[in-house]
Amino acid sequence: MQEIKALVKKITYKPDIIVGIARGGIIPAVLCAQSMGVKDMYCLKVRREGTKRKIIADVGTDVRNKKILVVDEMQETGRSMDTIKNYLKKKGAKVKTACPYIMPHTSPKPDFYLREVKEVQTFLWE
């Protein structure tokens, strides 16, 4: 919880909607939504198919002209976050990204993150 509070302090963006990346990003997304007072929260799931990523669940609401913050717990490559960001932008949303931890080779890096780590982190909810 302390890590999410520290992340929220770095976020200089007031979203209308928070989207958590299933599975690991759901808990951090809920905590961000609560801390930021954002009532609308959804989740999206991305499936890896070879080297590509595919969204397998729709966001389920009209996101045109909405400010969205996409949240995950950790980014190793950044491909899933980038896939979701592009998907939401194509639907007309303004999108920023947040994640507590990234790895040195994460690309692109999220708009907001706490720190770079060299090993995959383990979280209580996994």
SEZA-498655 format. One record per residue: residue number from 1; x, y, z of N, C-alpha, C, CB in turn. Coordinates in steps of 0.05 Angstrom, whole numbers. Glycine has a CB too. Example, Ala and Ser with C-alpha at 12.3 -4.5 7.8 and 13.67 -1.06 7.14 Angstrom:
2
+-----+--------+--------+--------+--------+--------+--------+--------+--------+--------+--------+--------+--------+
!   i !    nc1 !    nc2 !    nc3 !   cac1 !   cac2 !   cac3 !    cc1 !    cc2 !    cc3 !   cbc1 !   cbc2 !   cbc3 !
+-----+--------+--------+--------+--------+--------+--------+--------+--------+--------+--------+--------+--------+
!   1 !    264 !   -114 !    156 !    246 !    -90 !    156 !    264 !    -66 !    156 !    226 !    -89 !    181 !
!   2 !    257 !    -45 !    142 !    273 !    -21 !    143 !    258 !      1 !    157 !    282 !    -12 !    114 !
+-----+--------+--------+--------+--------+--------+--------+--------+--------+--------+--------+--------+--------+
This chain:
126
+-----+--------+--------+--------+--------+--------+--------+--------+--------+--------+--------+--------+--------+
!   i !    nc1 !    nc2 !    nc3 !   cac1 !   cac2 !   cac3 !    cc1 !    cc2 !    cc3 !   cbc1 !   cbc2 !   cbc3 !
+-----+--------+--------+--------+--------+--------+--------+--------+--------+--------+--------+--------+--------+
!   1 !     16 !    -24 !      0 !      0 !      0 !      0 !     17 !     25 !      0 !    -19 !      0 !     24 !
!   2 !     39 !     25 !     15 !     57 !     48 !     16 !     69 !     54 !    -12 !     80 !     44 !     36 !
!   3 !     75 !     33 !    -27 !     86 !     37 !    -53 !     66 !     51 !    -72 !     96 !     10 !    -65 !
!   4 !     41 !     42 !    -70 !     20 !     54 !    -86 !     16 !     83 !    -79 !     -6 !     38 !    -84 !
!   5 !     16 !     89 !    -53 !     13 !    117 !    -44 !     36 !    134 !    -55 !     13 !    119 !    -13 !
!   6 !     61 !    123 !    -55 !     84 !    138 !    -65 !     80 !    142 !    -96 !    110 !    122 !    -60 !
!   7 !     70 !    122 !   -110 !     65 !    124 !   -138 !     44 !    146 !   -144 !     56 !     97 !   -150 !
!   8 !     22 !    145 !   -129 !      1 !    165 !   -133 !     11 !    193 !   -129 !    -22 !    159 !   -113 !
!   9 !     30 !    197 !   -110 !     41 !    224 !   -106 !     56 !    234 !   -130 !     60 !    224 !    -81 !
!  10 !     67 !    216 !   -146 !     81 !    224 !   -170 !     63 !    230 !   -194 !    101 !    202 !   -178 !
!  11 !     38 !    221 !   -193 !     20 !    224 !   -216 !      9 !    252 !   -217 !     -3 !    203 !   -213 !
!  12 !     15 !    266 !   -239 !      6 !    293 !   -243 !    -16 !    294 !   -264 !     31 !    311 !   -251 !
!  13 !    -34 !    276 !   -262 !    -55 !    272 !   -283 !    -80 !    265 !   -268 !    -47 !    250 !   -304 !
!  14 !   -102 !    278 !   -274 !   -128 !    272 !   -261 !   -146 !    256 !   -280 !   -142 !    298 !   -251 !
!  15 !   -145 !    229 !   -279 !   -161 !    214 !   -298 !   -191 !    213 !   -291 !   -151 !    185 !   -299 !
!  16 !   -207 !    208 !   -312 !   -236 !    203 !   -308 !   -240 !    174 !   -302 !   -251 !    211 !   -334 !
!  17 !   -222 !    157 !   -313 !   -225 !    128 !   -311 !   -197 !    116 !   -305 !   -237 !    115 !   -337 !
!  18 !   -197 !     95 !   -289 !   -172 !     80 !   -285 !   -177 !     52 !   -297 !   -164 !     78 !   -255 !
!  19 !   -158 !     42 !   -312 !   -160 !     15 !   -324 !   -137 !     -1 !   -312 !   -159 !     16 !   -355 !
!  20 !   -143 !    -24 !   -300 !   -123 !    -42 !   -290 !   -118 !    -64 !   -310 !   -132 !    -54 !   -263 !
!  21 !    -94 !    -72 !   -312 !    -87 !    -94 !   -330 !    -90 !   -120 !   -314 !    -58 !    -91 !   -342 !
!  22 !   -108 !   -138 !   -323 !   -112 !   -164 !   -310 !    -88 !   -182 !   -315 !   -138 !   -177 !   -320 !
!  23 !    -79 !   -194 !   -297 !    -88 !   -199 !   -270 !    -74 !   -182 !   -250 !    -84 !   -228 !   -264 !
!  24 !    -48 !   -180 !   -251 !    -32 !   -167 !   -230 !    -38 !   -137 !   -226 !     -4 !   -170 !   -236 !
!  25 !    -47 !   -124 !   -246 !    -52 !    -95 !   -244 !    -78 !    -87 !   -231 !    -50 !    -83 !   -270 !
!  26 !    -96 !   -107 !   -225 !   -122 !   -100 !   -214 !   -120 !    -88 !   -187 !   -140 !   -126 !   -213 !
!  27 !   -105 !   -100 !   -169 !   -103 !    -90 !   -141 !    -90 !    -62 !   -141 !    -86 !   -110 !   -123 !
!  28 !    -67 !    -58 !   -154 !    -56 !    -31 !   -155 !    -76 !    -11 !   -168 !    -30 !    -31 !   -170 !
!  29 !    -91 !    -19 !   -188 !   -111 !     -1 !   -200 !   -132 !      7 !   -180 !   -123 !    -14 !   -225 !
!  30 !   -142 !    -12 !   -165 !   -163 !     -6 !   -145 !   -152 !     13 !   -124 !   -173 !    -32 !   -131 !
!  31 !   -127 !      8 !   -115 !   -115 !     25 !    -95 !   -110 !     53 !   -106 !    -89 !     13 !    -85 !
!  32 !   -102 !     55 !   -131 !    -98 !     82 !   -143 !   -125 !     96 !   -145 !    -86 !     79 !   -171 !
!  33 !   -146 !     82 !   -154 !   -172 !     94 !   -157 !   -182 !    105 !   -130 !   -192 !     73 !   -168 !
!  34 !   -179 !     89 !   -109 !   -187 !     98 !    -83 !   -171 !    122 !    -74 !   -184 !     75 !    -62 !
!  35 !   -145 !    121 !    -77 !   -128 !    143 !    -68 !   -133 !    169 !    -84 !    -98 !    135 !    -70 !
!  36 !   -140 !    166 !   -109 !   -143 !    189 !   -126 !   -172 !    198 !   -128 !   -133 !    183 !   -154 !
!  37 !   -191 !    184 !   -116 !   -219 !    191 !   -116 !   -232 !    187 !   -143 !   -222 !    219 !   -108 !
!  38 !   -222 !    167 !   -158 !   -233 !    161 !   -185 !   -253 !    139 !   -182 !   -210 !    153 !   -205 !
!  39 !   -278 !    144 !   -189 !   -300 !    125 !   -185 !   -302 !    104 !   -207 !   -326 !    139 !   -182 !
!  40 !   -295 !    111 !   -231 !   -297 !     92 !   -254 !   -271 !     77 !   -258 !   -305 !    107 !   -280 !
!  41 !   -274 !     50 !   -255 !   -251 !     33 !   -259 !   -259 !      8 !   -275 !   -238 !     25 !   -232 !
!  42 !   -242 !      1 !   -293 !   -247 !    -23 !   -310 !   -221 !    -39 !   -311 !   -256 !    -14 !   -339 !
!  43 !   -223 !    -63 !   -323 !   -199 !    -79 !   -327 !   -199 !    -89 !   -355 !   -197 !   -102 !   -306 !
!  44 !   -175 !    -93 !   -365 !   -171 !   -105 !   -392 !   -151 !   -127 !   -389 !   -160 !    -83 !   -412 !
!  45 !   -154 !   -147 !   -405 !   -136 !   -170 !   -404 !   -122 !   -172 !   -431 !   -151 !   -197 !   -398 !
!  46 !    -97 !   -177 !   -430 !    -80 !   -180 !   -454 !    -69 !   -208 !   -455 !    -57 !   -158 !   -455 !
!  47 !    -70 !   -220 !   -478 !    -59 !   -247 !   -481 !    -35 !   -245 !   -499 !    -80 !   -267 !   -493 !
!  48 !    -14 !   -259 !   -492 !     10 !   -260 !   -508 !      6 !   -282 !   -529 !     36 !   -266 !   -491 !
!  49 !     11 !   -274 !   -554 !      9 !   -294 !   -576 !     35 !   -291 !   -592 !    -16 !   -288 !   -595 !
!  50 !     55 !   -308 !   -585 !     81 !   -306 !   -596 !     95 !   -281 !   -586 !     80 !   -306 !   -627 !
!  51 !    103 !   -264 !   -604 !    115 !   -238 !   -596 !     95 !   -215 !   -595 !    138 !   -231 !   -615 !
!  52 !     70 !   -221 !   -603 !     49 !   -201 !   -604 !     32 !   -202 !   -579 !     32 !   -203 !   -629 !
!  53 !     17 !   -181 !   -574 !     -3 !   -180 !   -553 !    -30 !   -174 !   -565 !      5 !   -158 !   -532 !
!  54 !    -51 !   -187 !   -553 !    -78 !   -183 !   -563 !    -97 !   -178 !   -539 !    -87 !   -208 !   -579 !
!  55 !   -113 !   -158 !   -541 !   -133 !   -152 !   -520 !   -156 !   -172 !   -524 !   -143 !   -123 !   -522 !
!  56 !   -163 !   -186 !   -502 !   -184 !   -207 !   -504 !   -209 !   -199 !   -489 !   -173 !   -233 !   -494 !
!  57 !   -211 !   -175 !   -478 !   -235 !   -166 !   -465 !   -238 !   -136 !   -471 !   -235 !   -172 !   -435 !
!  58 !   -262 !   -128 !   -480 !   -267 !   -100 !   -486 !   -271 !    -84 !   -460 !   -292 !    -97 !   -504 !
!  59 !   -265 !    -58 !   -461 !   -268 !    -41 !   -437 !   -297 !    -38 !   -429 !   -255 !    -14 !   -443 !
!  60 !   -316 !    -41 !   -447 !   -344 !    -41 !   -440 !   -357 !    -14 !   -435 !   -347 !    -57 !   -416 !
!  61 !   -344 !      8 !   -443 !   -357 !     34 !   -440 !   -345 !     52 !   -461 !   -352 !     46 !   -411 !
!  62 !   -359 !     74 !   -466 !   -350 !     94 !   -486 !   -327 !    111 !   -472 !   -373 !    113 !   -496 !
!  63 !   -304 !    110 !   -484 !   -281 !    124 !   -472 !   -273 !    149 !   -488 !   -257 !    105 !   -470 !
!  64 !   -288 !    155 !   -509 !   -282 !    179 !   -525 !   -279 !    203 !   -507 !   -303 !    184 !   -546 !
!  65 !   -257 !    218 !   -512 !   -252 !    243 !   -497 !   -249 !    240 !   -467 !   -274 !    263 !   -503 !
!  66 !   -245 !    215 !   -458 !   -240 !    210 !   -429 !   -211 !    209 !   -424 !   -254 !    184 !   -420 !
!  67 !   -203 !    219 !   -400 !   -175 !    217 !   -391 !   -173 !    191 !   -376 !   -166 !    242 !   -374 !
!  68 !   -155 !    173 !   -385 !   -152 !    146 !   -373 !   -124 !    143 !   -363 !   -159 !    124 !   -394 !
!  69 !   -122 !    130 !   -339 !    -97 !    122 !   -328 !    -96 !     91 !   -328 !    -92 !    134 !   -300 !
!  70 !    -78 !     80 !   -343 !    -75 !     50 !   -344 !    -54 !     43 !   -323 !    -66 !     40 !   -373 !
!  71 !    -61 !     23 !   -306 !    -44 !     15 !   -284 !    -37 !    -15 !   -285 !    -57 !     22 !   -257 !
!  72 !    -12 !    -21 !   -280 !     -3 !    -49 !   -278 !     15 !    -50 !   -253 !     12 !    -59 !   -303 !
!  73 !     22 !    -74 !   -244 !     39 !    -77 !   -220 !     68 !    -76 !   -227 !     32 !   -102 !   -206 !
!  74 !     75 !    -86 !   -251 !    103 !    -86 !   -259 !    105 !    -90 !   -289 !    119 !   -109 !   -244 !
!  75 !    124 !    -76 !   -301 !    128 !    -80 !   -329 !    156 !    -92 !   -334 !    125 !    -52 !   -344 !
!  76 !    155 !   -115 !   -348 !    180 !   -127 !   -356 !    188 !   -115 !   -384 !    178 !   -158 !   -357 !
!  77 !    171 !   -119 !   -404 !    178 !   -109 !   -431 !    163 !    -83 !   -437 !    171 !   -130 !   -451 !
!  78 !    139 !    -79 !   -426 !    123 !    -56 !   -433 !    104 !    -60 !   -455 !    141 !    -33 !   -439 !
!  79 !    104 !    -84 !   -468 !     87 !    -89 !   -491 !     58 !    -90 !   -485 !     96 !   -115 !   -504 !
!  80 !     50 !   -103 !   -462 !     22 !   -104 !   -455 !     10 !    -77 !   -450 !     18 !   -122 !   -431 !
!  81 !     25 !    -61 !   -434 !     16 !    -34 !   -428 !     14 !    -17 !   -454 !     36 !    -20 !   -409 !
!  82 !     33 !    -20 !   -472 !     33 !     -5 !   -497 !      9 !    -14 !   -514 !     59 !     -9 !   -512 !
!  83 !      3 !    -40 !   -515 !    -20 !    -50 !   -530 !    -46 !    -38 !   -520 !    -21 !    -81 !   -528 !
!  84 !    -49 !    -37 !   -494 !    -74 !    -25 !   -482 !    -75 !      5 !   -487 !    -75 !    -31 !   -452 !
!  85 !    -53 !     18 !   -484 !    -52 !     47 !   -489 !    -61 !     53 !   -517 !    -24 !     58 !   -483 !
!  86 !    -50 !     39 !   -537 !    -57 !     44 !   -565 !    -86 !     37 !   -570 !    -39 !     27 !   -583 !
!  87 !    -96 !     15 !   -558 !   -124 !      7 !   -561 !   -143 !     29 !   -552 !   -129 !    -19 !   -546 !
!  88 !   -137 !     40 !   -528 !   -154 !     61 !   -517 !   -152 !     87 !   -533 !   -147 !     66 !   -488 !
!  89 !   -128 !     93 !   -542 !   -125 !    117 !   -559 !   -141 !    115 !   -585 !    -95 !    122 !   -565 !
!  90 !   -141 !     91 !   -597 !   -157 !     87 !   -621 !   -187 !     91 !   -616 !   -152 !     59 !   -633 !
!  91 !   -195 !     87 !   -591 !   -223 !     91 !   -584 !   -229 !    120 !   -576 !   -231 !     72 !   -561 !
!  92 !   -208 !    137 !   -578 !   -212 !    166 !   -574 !   -205 !    176 !   -546 !   -240 !    172 !   -579 !
!  93 !   -193 !    159 !   -530 !   -186 !    167 !   -502 !   -158 !    181 !   -502 !   -185 !    143 !   -484 !
!  94 !   -154 !    197 !   -481 !   -128 !    209 !   -474 !   -117 !    191 !   -453 !   -130 !    239 !   -465 !
!  95 !    -93 !    180 !   -458 !    -83 !    158 !   -440 !    -55 !    164 !   -429 !    -82 !    132 !   -456 !
!  96 !    -53 !    159 !   -403 !    -27 !    160 !   -389 !    -24 !    133 !   -375 !    -25 !    184 !   -368 !
!  97 !      0 !    126 !   -368 !      5 !     99 !   -356 !     21 !    102 !   -330 !     21 !     82 !   -376 !
!  98 !     16 !     83 !   -312 !     29 !     83 !   -286 !     35 !     54 !   -277 !     13 !     97 !   -265 !
!  99 !     58 !     51 !   -264 !     66 !     25 !   -255 !     88 !     29 !   -233 !     77 !      7 !   -279 !
! 100 !     86 !     15 !   -210 !    106 !     19 !   -190 !    134 !     11 !   -199 !     99 !      3 !   -165 !
! 101 !    137 !    -11 !   -213 !    163 !    -22 !   -220 !    166 !    -27 !   -250 !    169 !    -47 !   -204 !
! 102 !    190 !    -21 !   -260 !    197 !    -27 !   -287 !    224 !    -40 !   -287 !    196 !     -2 !   -306 !
! 103 !    231 !    -54 !   -308 !    257 !    -66 !   -311 !    274 !    -49 !   -330 !    255 !    -95 !   -322 !
! 104 !    300 !    -52 !   -330 !    317 !    -34 !   -346 !    310 !    -35 !   -376 !    346 !    -43 !   -343 !
! 105 !    301 !    -57 !   -386 !    295 !    -60 !   -415 !    266 !    -53 !   -422 !    301 !    -87 !   -424 !
! 106 !    250 !    -44 !   -402 !    222 !    -37 !   -408 !    221 !    -14 !   -428 !    207 !    -29 !   -382 !
! 107 !    205 !    -19 !   -449 !    202 !      1 !   -470 !    175 !     -1 !   -484 !    225 !     -1 !   -491 !
! 108 !    160 !     20 !   -485 !    166 !     46 !   -473 !    161 !     46 !   -443 !    148 !     68 !   -487 !
! 109 !    174 !     64 !   -430 !    170 !     67 !   -401 !    143 !     80 !   -395 !    194 !     83 !   -388 !
! 110 !    131 !     73 !   -373 !    105 !     86 !   -366 !    109 !    116 !   -360 !     92 !     72 !   -342 !
! 111 !     88 !    131 !   -361 !     89 !    159 !   -355 !     97 !    164 !   -326 !     62 !    173 !   -362 !
! 112 !     87 !    147 !   -309 !     93 !    149 !   -280 !    102 !    122 !   -269 !     68 !    160 !   -264 !
! 113 !    124 !    122 !   -255 !    133 !     97 !   -242 !    151 !    104 !   -218 !    149 !     79 !   -261 !
! 114 !    154 !     85 !   -200 !    170 !     90 !   -176 !    199 !     85 !   -181 !    160 !     73 !   -153 !
! 115 !    205 !     61 !   -190 !    234 !     54 !   -193 !    238 !     31 !   -213 !    246 !     48 !   -167 !
! 116 !    263 !     30 !   -222 !    272 !      9 !   -239 !    284 !    -13 !   -221 !    293 !     19 !   -260 !
! 117 !    277 !    -38 !   -227 !    287 !    -61 !   -212 !    300 !    -80 !   -232 !    265 !    -75 !   -196 !
! 118 !    318 !    -97 !   -222 !    332 !   -116 !   -239 !    319 !   -143 !   -240 !    360 !   -118 !   -231 !
! 119 !    302 !   -149 !   -220 !    289 !   -175 !   -219 !    259 !   -171 !   -218 !    299 !   -191 !   -195 !
! 120 !    244 !   -191 !   -228 !    215 !   -190 !   -226 !    207 !   -191 !   -197 !    202 !   -214 !   -242 !
! 121 !    189 !   -173 !   -189 !    180 !   -172 !   -161 !    157 !   -191 !   -156 !    171 !   -143 !   -155 !
! 122 !    154 !   -201 !   -132 !    132 !   -218 !   -124 !    113 !   -202 !   -107 !    143 !   -244 !   -109 !
! 123 !     88 !   -204 !   -112 !     67 !   -189 !    -98 !     50 !   -207 !    -81 !     51 !   -172 !   -117 !
! 124 !     38 !   -197 !    -59 !     22 !   -213 !    -42 !     -2 !   -225 !    -55 !     12 !   -196 !    -19 !
! 125 !    -13 !   -212 !    -76 !    -37 !   -222 !    -89 !    -32 !   -242 !   -111 !    -53 !   -199 !   -100 !
! 126 !     -7 !   -249 !   -115 !     -1 !   -269 !   -136 !      1 !   -297 !   -124 !     24 !   -262 !   -151 !
+-----+--------+--------+--------+--------+--------+--------+--------+--------+--------+--------+--------+--------+
